[in-house]
């Protein structure tokens, strides 16, 4: 590469300055970069260390909030007793059942409303009204309608999943570039082929964003759902610990909720990378 003899303003370029700049750029390129995972773990680890220090010095009372060491020991005891495994399995089954029901409902309703004007006229207005109703406020009605068994818990989770997923899928379908649809029609693709090869792939990014949001809503609904006469699950363990002021058990349950949500989000991210491998996307500077 040949360097210009003159700077843009007409002045002669300084060879020494150019050499210094090249050396700095070379050092910057060869400088070892800190792994991203180290940055991601810095904040959580720092908070835990601060929490332990405050507990160890007595600034944070053990009755108010158990220390990380106590929480870890309690988690080990619960694991040995099998209570963690049983609670996680029960809660995951409830979330899974509610997620499947909500996913099917959202996909069907959003597809009909997004693809057909008549479907939009019949479906979208009621969905827009219902999504503004707090899902948690439906708990008394669900208990009256379905009792205090598993049904109201699963339906509550399904409702929490349906509305955000519906909004994102519907928005993704309606935001597809009309030029792409017209081009596919010009190429002779039928209605079904247009939906399969153009509309649905273009709406997929929005749908996956909605799925990530819906998973968060599902775990939030589970917390409330497991207060409905639950006899097993993470929420049940938390409610029992509240009765006896066991803050260590409560924190263990909260950590379980957080870890399960993190795993679910990781699965959706992995799905995004697989399904949307054809779409180059900005990943940050």
KOLTOR-975924 format. One record per residue (C-alpha): chain; residue number from 1; residue in one letter; x, y, z. Coordinates in steps of 0.05 Angstrom, whole numbers. Layout:
# KOLTOR-975924
<r ch="A" i="NUM" aa="A" x="X" y="Y" z="Z"/>
...
***
This chain:
# KOLTOR-975924
<r ch="A" i="1" aa="X" x="0" y="0" z="0"/>
<r ch="A" i="2" aa="X" x="29" y="68" z="-21"/>
<r ch="A" i="3" aa="X" x="22" y="126" z="27"/>
<r ch="A" i="4" aa="X" x="1" y="193" z="-2"/>
<r ch="A" i="5" aa="X" x="55" y="246" z="-9"/>
<r ch="A" i="6" aa="X" x="7" y="301" z="12"/>
<r ch="A" i="7" aa="X" x="-45" y="308" z="66"/>
<r ch="A" i="8" aa="X" x="-117" y="325" z="45"/>
<r ch="A" i="9" aa="X" x="-106" y="399" z="60"/>
<r ch="A" i="10" aa="X" x="-46" y="403" z="14"/>
<r ch="A" i="11" aa="X" x="7" y="400" z="69"/>
<r ch="A" i="12" aa="X" x="64" y="350" z="64"/>
<r ch="A" i="13" aa="X" x="51" y="288" z="106"/>
<r ch="A" i="14" aa="X" x="101" y="276" z="163"/>
<r ch="A" i="15" aa="X" x="135" y="208" z="153"/>
<r ch="A" i="16" aa="X" x="152" y="204" z="228"/>
<r ch="A" i="17" aa="X" x="79" y="215" z="248"/>
<r ch="A" i="18" aa="X" x="57" y="162" z="198"/>
<r ch="A" i="19" aa="X" x="108" y="112" z="226"/>
<r ch="A" i="20" aa="X" x="85" y="125" z="298"/>
<r ch="A" i="21" aa="X" x="13" y="115" z="277"/>
<r ch="A" i="22" aa="X" x="29" y="50" z="243"/>
<r ch="A" i="23" aa="X" x="66" y="25" z="305"/>
<r ch="A" i="24" aa="X" x="7" y="43" z="350"/>
<r ch="A" i="25" aa="X" x="-42" y="7" z="303"/>
<r ch="A" i="26" aa="X" x="2" y="-54" z="302"/>
<r ch="A" i="27" aa="X" x="6" y="-56" z="378"/>
<r ch="A" i="28" aa="X" x="-69" y="-48" z="383"/>
<r ch="A" i="29" aa="X" x="-79" y="-107" z="336"/>
<r ch="A" i="30" aa="X" x="-30" y="-151" z="373"/>
<r ch="A" i="31" aa="X" x="-55" y="-132" z="443"/>
<r ch="A" i="32" aa="X" x="-89" y="-193" z="477"/>
<r ch="A" i="33" aa="X" x="-164" y="-183" z="482"/>
<r ch="A" i="34" aa="X" x="-201" y="-200" z="546"/>
<r ch="A" i="35" aa="X" x="-252" y="-256" z="533"/>
<r ch="A" i="36" aa="X" x="-324" y="-234" z="533"/>
<r ch="A" i="37" aa="X" x="-345" y="-288" z="583"/>
<r ch="A" i="38" aa="X" x="-300" y="-254" z="634"/>
<r ch="A" i="39" aa="X" x="-337" y="-189" z="626"/>
<r ch="A" i="40" aa="X" x="-404" y="-225" z="632"/>
<r ch="A" i="41" aa="X" x="-386" y="-259" z="697"/>
<r ch="A" i="42" aa="X" x="-353" y="-198" z="729"/>
<r ch="A" i="43" aa="X" x="-416" y="-163" z="751"/>
<r ch="A" i="44" aa="X" x="-452" y="-224" z="781"/>
<r ch="A" i="45" aa="X" x="-390" y="-247" z="817"/>
<r ch="A" i="46" aa="X" x="-377" y="-177" z="843"/>
<r ch="A" i="47" aa="X" x="-448" y="-173" z="871"/>
<r ch="A" i="48" aa="X" x="-441" y="-240" z="906"/>
<r ch="A" i="49" aa="X" x="-374" y="-219" z="936"/>
<r ch="A" i="50" aa="X" x="-405" y="-154" z="961"/>
<r ch="A" i="51" aa="X" x="-464" y="-192" z="989"/>
<r ch="A" i="52" aa="X" x="-418" y="-239" z="1027"/>
<r ch="A" i="53" aa="X" x="-376" y="-182" z="1054"/>
<r ch="A" i="54" aa="X" x="-438" y="-145" z="1079"/>
<r ch="A" i="55" aa="X" x="-463" y="-209" z="1112"/>
<r ch="A" i="56" aa="X" x="-395" y="-226" z="1142"/>
<r ch="A" i="57" aa="X" x="-386" y="-157" z="1173"/>
<r ch="A" i="58" aa="X" x="-456" y="-158" z="1202"/>
<r ch="A" i="59" aa="X" x="-482" y="-100" z="1161"/>
<r ch="A" i="60" aa="X" x="-532" y="-148" z="1130"/>
<r ch="A" i="61" aa="X" x="-570" y="-187" z="1183"/>
<r ch="A" i="62" aa="X" x="-576" y="-262" z="1171"/>
<r ch="A" i="63" aa="X" x="-650" y="-259" z="1189"/>
<r ch="A" i="64" aa="X" x="-661" y="-206" z="1136"/>
<r ch="A" i="65" aa="X" x="-622" y="-241" z="1081"/>
<r ch="A" i="66" aa="X" x="-580" y="-303" z="1087"/>
<r ch="A" i="67" aa="X" x="-508" y="-299" z="1064"/>
<r ch="A" i="68" aa="X" x="-485" y="-332" z="999"/>
<r ch="A" i="69" aa="X" x="-447" y="-385" z="1040"/>
<r ch="A" i="70" aa="X" x="-511" y="-403" z="1078"/>
<r ch="A" i="71" aa="X" x="-552" y="-404" z="1014"/>
<r ch="A" i="72" aa="X" x="-501" y="-451" z="981"/>
<r ch="A" i="73" aa="X" x="-502" y="-497" z="1041"/>
<r ch="A" i="74" aa="X" x="-578" y="-498" z="1042"/>
<r ch="A" i="75" aa="X" x="-579" y="-513" z="967"/>
<r ch="A" i="76" aa="X" x="-533" y="-573" z="980"/>
<r ch="A" i="77" aa="X" x="-580" y="-599" z="1034"/>
<r ch="A" i="78" aa="X" x="-641" y="-591" z="990"/>
<r ch="A" i="79" aa="X" x="-605" y="-627" z="934"/>
<r ch="A" i="80" aa="X" x="-587" y="-685" z="979"/>
<r ch="A" i="81" aa="X" x="-659" y="-690" z="1002"/>
<r ch="A" i="82" aa="X" x="-683" y="-690" z="929"/>
<r ch="A" i="83" aa="X" x="-727" y="-630" z="939"/>
<r ch="A" i="84" aa="X" x="-693" y="-587" z="886"/>
<r ch="A" i="85" aa="X" x="-698" y="-640" z="832"/>
<r ch="A" i="86" aa="X" x="-771" y="-653" z="848"/>
<r ch="A" i="87" aa="X" x="-789" y="-579" z="850"/>
<r ch="A" i="88" aa="X" x="-752" y="-563" z="785"/>
<r ch="A" i="89" aa="X" x="-784" y="-622" z="748"/>
<r ch="A" i="90" aa="X" x="-854" y="-602" z="770"/>
<r ch="A" i="91" aa="X" x="-845" y="-529" z="751"/>
<r ch="A" i="92" aa="X" x="-813" y="-545" z="684"/>
<r ch="A" i="93" aa="X" x="-871" y="-591" z="667"/>
<r ch="A" i="94" aa="X" x="-921" y="-536" z="682"/>
<r ch="A" i="95" aa="X" x="-883" y="-485" z="641"/>
<r ch="A" i="96" aa="X" x="-875" y="-534" z="584"/>
<r ch="A" i="97" aa="X" x="-949" y="-550" z="582"/>
<r ch="A" i="98" aa="X" x="-969" y="-477" z="585"/>
<r ch="A" i="99" aa="X" x="-917" y="-457" z="534"/>
<r ch="A" i="100" aa="X" x="-941" y="-509" z="483"/>
<r ch="A" i="101" aa="X" x="-1014" y="-487" z="492"/>
<r ch="A" i="102" aa="X" x="-996" y="-413" z="486"/>
<r ch="A" i="103" aa="X" x="-950" y="-425" z="428"/>
<r ch="A" i="104" aa="X" x="-1002" y="-462" z="387"/>
<r ch="A" i="105" aa="X" x="-1056" y="-410" z="402"/>
<r ch="A" i="106" aa="X" x="-1010" y="-351" z="386"/>
<r ch="A" i="107" aa="X" x="-985" y="-381" z="321"/>
<r ch="A" i="108" aa="X" x="-1054" y="-399" z="295"/>
<r ch="A" i="109" aa="X" x="-1087" y="-333" z="314"/>
<r ch="A" i="110" aa="X" x="-1029" y="-289" z="290"/>
<r ch="A" i="111" aa="X" x="-1023" y="-327" z="224"/>
<r ch="A" i="112" aa="X" x="-1098" y="-320" z="209"/>
<r ch="A" i="113" aa="X" x="-1099" y="-248" z="231"/>
<r ch="A" i="114" aa="X" x="-1035" y="-229" z="194"/>
<r ch="A" i="115" aa="X" x="-1048" y="-264" z="128"/>
<r ch="A" i="116" aa="X" x="-1121" y="-249" z="119"/>
<r ch="A" i="117" aa="X" x="-1158" y="-183" z="126"/>
<r ch="A" i="118" aa="X" x="-1222" y="-219" z="148"/>
<r ch="A" i="119" aa="X" x="-1181" y="-255" z="201"/>
<r ch="A" i="120" aa="X" x="-1154" y="-189" z="225"/>
<r ch="A" i="121" aa="X" x="-1225" y="-161" z="230"/>
<r ch="A" i="122" aa="X" x="-1248" y="-220" z="272"/>
<r ch="A" i="123" aa="X" x="-1186" y="-234" z="315"/>
<r ch="A" i="124" aa="X" x="-1142" y="-173" z="324"/>
<r ch="A" i="125" aa="X" x="-1191" y="-127" z="360"/>
<r ch="A" i="126" aa="X" x="-1208" y="-178" z="415"/>
<r ch="A" i="127" aa="X" x="-1134" y="-196" z="423"/>
<r ch="A" i="128" aa="X" x="-1115" y="-122" z="430"/>
<r ch="A" i="129" aa="X" x="-1168" y="-114" z="484"/>
<r ch="A" i="130" aa="X" x="-1151" y="-177" z="522"/>
<r ch="A" i="131" aa="X" x="-1076" y="-165" z="523"/>
<r ch="A" i="132" aa="X" x="-1087" y="-102" z="564"/>
<r ch="A" i="133" aa="X" x="-1120" y="-142" z="619"/>
<r ch="A" i="134" aa="X" x="-1069" y="-163" z="673"/>
<r ch="A" i="135" aa="X" x="-1062" y="-238" z="668"/>
<r ch="A" i="136" aa="X" x="-1050" y="-243" z="742"/>
<r ch="A" i="137" aa="X" x="-1118" y="-211" z="755"/>
<r ch="A" i="138" aa="X" x="-1151" y="-271" z="722"/>
<r ch="A" i="139" aa="X" x="-1129" y="-318" z="778"/>
<r ch="A" i="140" aa="X" x="-1195" y="-313" z="817"/>
<r ch="A" i="141" aa="X" x="-1236" y="-329" z="755"/>
<r ch="A" i="142" aa="X" x="-1190" y="-386" z="736"/>
<r ch="A" i="143" aa="X" x="-1199" y="-416" z="805"/>
<r ch="A" i="144" aa="X" x="-1275" y="-410" z="800"/>
<r ch="A" i="145" aa="X" x="-1276" y="-439" z="730"/>
<r ch="A" i="146" aa="X" x="-1224" y="-495" z="735"/>
<r ch="A" i="147" aa="X" x="-1215" y="-507" z="810"/>
<r ch="A" i="148" aa="X" x="-1148" y="-508" z="846"/>
<r ch="A" i="149" aa="X" x="-1114" y="-565" z="808"/>
<r ch="A" i="150" aa="X" x="-1063" y="-561" z="752"/>
<r ch="A" i="151" aa="X" x="-1110" y="-531" z="700"/>
<r ch="A" i="152" aa="X" x="-1111" y="-459" z="725"/>
<r ch="A" i="153" aa="X" x="-1035" y="-458" z="731"/>
<r ch="A" i="154" aa="X" x="-1024" y="-483" z="660"/>
<r ch="A" i="155" aa="X" x="-1078" y="-437" z="632"/>
<r ch="A" i="156" aa="X" x="-1047" y="-377" z="668"/>
<r ch="A" i="157" aa="X" x="-979" y="-393" z="637"/>
<r ch="A" i="158" aa="X" x="-1011" y="-404" z="568"/>
<r ch="A" i="159" aa="X" x="-1045" y="-336" z="571"/>
<r ch="A" i="160" aa="X" x="-980" y="-302" z="592"/>
<r ch="A" i="161" aa="X" x="-946" y="-333" z="532"/>
<r ch="A" i="162" aa="X" x="-1001" y="-322" z="480"/>
<r ch="A" i="163" aa="X" x="-1007" y="-247" z="478"/>
<r ch="A" i="164" aa="X" x="-934" y="-224" z="470"/>
<r ch="A" i="165" aa="X" x="-921" y="-280" z="420"/>
<r ch="A" i="166" aa="X" x="-984" y="-262" z="381"/>
<r ch="A" i="167" aa="X" x="-963" y="-188" z="377"/>
<r ch="A" i="168" aa="X" x="-894" y="-204" z="351"/>
<r ch="A" i="169" aa="X" x="-915" y="-256" z="300"/>
<r ch="A" i="170" aa="X" x="-972" y="-212" z="275"/>
<r ch="A" i="171" aa="X" x="-925" y="-152" z="271"/>
<r ch="A" i="172" aa="X" x="-873" y="-193" z="235"/>
<r ch="A" i="173" aa="X" x="-922" y="-217" z="182"/>
<r ch="A" i="174" aa="X" x="-950" y="-147" z="170"/>
<r ch="A" i="175" aa="X" x="-881" y="-116" z="166"/>
<r ch="A" i="176" aa="X" x="-857" y="-162" z="109"/>
<r ch="A" i="177" aa="X" x="-833" y="-121" z="50"/>
<r ch="A" i="178" aa="X" x="-891" y="-116" z="1"/>
<r ch="A" i="179" aa="X" x="-840" y="-115" z="-56"/>
<r ch="A" i="180" aa="X" x="-817" y="-185" z="-37"/>
<r ch="A" i="181" aa="X" x="-888" y="-211" z="-38"/>
<r ch="A" i="182" aa="X" x="-901" y="-178" z="-105"/>
<r ch="A" i="183" aa="X" x="-837" y="-206" z="-134"/>
<r ch="A" i="184" aa="X" x="-855" y="-276" z="-111"/>
<r ch="A" i="185" aa="X" x="-923" y="-268" z="-143"/>
<r ch="A" i="186" aa="X" x="-890" y="-245" z="-208"/>
<r ch="A" i="187" aa="X" x="-846" y="-307" z="-207"/>
<r ch="A" i="188" aa="X" x="-908" y="-350" z="-206"/>
<r ch="A" i="189" aa="X" x="-908" y="-373" z="-133"/>
<r ch="A" i="190" aa="X" x="-977" y="-392" z="-107"/>
<r ch="A" i="191" aa="X" x="-1007" y="-367" z="-42"/>
<r ch="A" i="192" aa="X" x="-981" y="-425" z="-1"/>
<r ch="A" i="193" aa="X" x="-911" y="-419" z="-31"/>
<r ch="A" i="194" aa="X" x="-910" y="-344" z="-18"/>
<r ch="A" i="195" aa="X" x="-926" y="-357" z="55"/>
<r ch="A" i="196" aa="X" x="-876" y="-413" z="62"/>
<r ch="A" i="197" aa="X" x="-816" y="-383" z="25"/>
<r ch="A" i="198" aa="X" x="-826" y="-308" z="35"/>
<r ch="A" i="199" aa="X" x="-873" y="-286" z="89"/>
<r ch="A" i="200" aa="X" x="-857" y="-335" z="145"/>
<r ch="A" i="201" aa="X" x="-781" y="-331" z="138"/>
<r ch="A" i="202" aa="X" x="-785" y="-255" z="138"/>
<r ch="A" i="203" aa="X" x="-829" y="-257" z="201"/>
<r ch="A" i="204" aa="X" x="-785" y="-307" z="237"/>
<r ch="A" i="205" aa="X" x="-739" y="-256" z="271"/>
<r ch="A" i="206" aa="X" x="-799" y="-222" z="303"/>
<r ch="A" i="207" aa="X" x="-828" y="-289" z="323"/>
<r ch="A" i="208" aa="X" x="-764" y="-310" z="359"/>
<r ch="A" i="209" aa="X" x="-761" y="-244" z="396"/>
<r ch="A" i="210" aa="X" x="-833" y="-256" z="417"/>
<r ch="A" i="211" aa="X" x="-814" y="-326" z="440"/>
<r ch="A" i="212" aa="X" x="-758" y="-299" z="484"/>
<r ch="A" i="213" aa="X" x="-805" y="-249" z="515"/>
<r ch="A" i="214" aa="X" x="-859" y="-301" z="524"/>
<r ch="A" i="215" aa="X" x="-811" y="-348" z="561"/>
<r ch="A" i="216" aa="X" x="-797" y="-293" z="611"/>
<r ch="A" i="217" aa="X" x="-872" y="-281" z="619"/>
<r ch="A" i="218" aa="X" x="-883" y="-356" z="628"/>
<r ch="A" i="219" aa="X" x="-835" y="-360" z="687"/>
<r ch="A" i="220" aa="X" x="-866" y="-298" z="718"/>
<r ch="A" i="221" aa="X" x="-936" y="-328" z="711"/>
<r ch="A" i="222" aa="X" x="-910" y="-393" z="742"/>
<r ch="A" i="223" aa="X" x="-890" y="-356" z="805"/>
<r ch="A" i="224" aa="X" x="-961" y="-332" z="814"/>
<r ch="A" i="225" aa="X" x="-992" y="-397" z="789"/>
<r ch="A" i="226" aa="X" x="-956" y="-438" z="840"/>
<r ch="A" i="227" aa="X" x="-990" y="-398" z="895"/>
<r ch="A" i="228" aa="X" x="-1056" y="-432" z="875"/>
<r ch="A" i="229" aa="X" x="-1057" y="-489" z="926"/>
<r ch="A" i="230" aa="X" x="-993" y="-519" z="899"/>
<r ch="A" i="231" aa="X" x="-966" y="-582" z="933"/>
<r ch="A" i="232" aa="X" x="-901" y="-585" z="893"/>
<r ch="A" i="233" aa="X" x="-857" y="-541" z="852"/>
<r ch="A" i="234" aa="X" x="-808" y="-484" z="864"/>
<r ch="A" i="235" aa="X" x="-865" y="-436" z="884"/>
<r ch="A" i="236" aa="X" x="-890" y="-487" z="935"/>
<r ch="A" i="237" aa="X" x="-821" y="-491" z="967"/>
<r ch="A" i="238" aa="X" x="-817" y="-415" z="968"/>
<r ch="A" i="239" aa="X" x="-885" y="-408" z="1001"/>
<r ch="A" i="240" aa="X" x="-867" y="-459" z="1054"/>
<r ch="A" i="241" aa="X" x="-802" y="-423" z="1068"/>
<r ch="A" i="242" aa="X" x="-840" y="-357" z="1075"/>
<r ch="A" i="243" aa="X" x="-883" y="-388" z="1130"/>
<r ch="A" i="244" aa="X" x="-820" y="-404" z="1171"/>
<r ch="A" i="245" aa="X" x="-780" y="-342" z="1151"/>
<r ch="A" i="246" aa="X" x="-726" y="-384" z="1117"/>
<r ch="A" i="247" aa="X" x="-693" y="-331" z="1073"/>
<r ch="A" i="248" aa="X" x="-639" y="-380" z="1051"/>
<r ch="A" i="249" aa="X" x="-691" y="-427" z="1020"/>
<r ch="A" i="250" aa="X" x="-727" y="-368" z="988"/>
<r ch="A" i="251" aa="X" x="-662" y="-345" z="956"/>
<r ch="A" i="252" aa="X" x="-647" y="-416" z="931"/>
<r ch="A" i="253" aa="X" x="-716" y="-417" z="897"/>
<r ch="A" i="254" aa="X" x="-704" y="-348" z="866"/>
<r ch="A" i="255" aa="X" x="-637" y="-372" z="839"/>
<r ch="A" i="256" aa="X" x="-671" y="-433" z="809"/>
<r ch="A" i="257" aa="X" x="-722" y="-389" z="774"/>
<r ch="A" i="258" aa="X" x="-665" y="-346" z="747"/>
<r ch="A" i="259" aa="X" x="-624" y="-405" z="723"/>
<r ch="A" i="260" aa="X" x="-683" y="-438" z="689"/>
<r ch="A" i="261" aa="X" x="-700" y="-373" z="654"/>
<r ch="A" i="262" aa="X" x="-627" y="-365" z="633"/>
<r ch="A" i="263" aa="X" x="-626" y="-436" z="604"/>
<r ch="A" i="264" aa="X" x="-691" y="-424" z="566"/>
<r ch="A" i="265" aa="X" x="-664" y="-358" z="538"/>
<r ch="A" i="266" aa="X" x="-599" y="-393" z="517"/>
<r ch="A" i="267" aa="X" x="-640" y="-446" z="479"/>
<r ch="A" i="268" aa="X" x="-678" y="-393" z="442"/>
<r ch="A" i="269" aa="X" x="-614" y="-356" z="424"/>
<r ch="A" i="270" aa="X" x="-585" y="-421" z="398"/>
<r ch="A" i="271" aa="X" x="-649" y="-430" z="357"/>
<r ch="A" i="272" aa="X" x="-641" y="-360" z="329"/>
<r ch="A" i="273" aa="X" x="-570" y="-374" z="306"/>
<r ch="A" i="274" aa="X" x="-593" y="-438" z="272"/>
<r ch="A" i="275" aa="X" x="-658" y="-415" z="240"/>
<r ch="A" i="276" aa="X" x="-633" y="-345" z="221"/>
<r ch="A" i="277" aa="X" x="-564" y="-367" z="197"/>
<r ch="A" i="278" aa="X" x="-582" y="-340" z="128"/>
<r ch="A" i="279" aa="X" x="-592" y="-269" z="156"/>
<r ch="A" i="280" aa="X" x="-529" y="-229" z="172"/>
<r ch="A" i="281" aa="X" x="-541" y="-187" z="233"/>
<r ch="A" i="282" aa="X" x="-503" y="-134" z="272"/>
<r ch="A" i="283" aa="X" x="-473" y="-166" z="335"/>
<r ch="A" i="284" aa="X" x="-444" y="-104" z="368"/>
<r ch="A" i="285" aa="X" x="-378" y="-68" z="362"/>
***
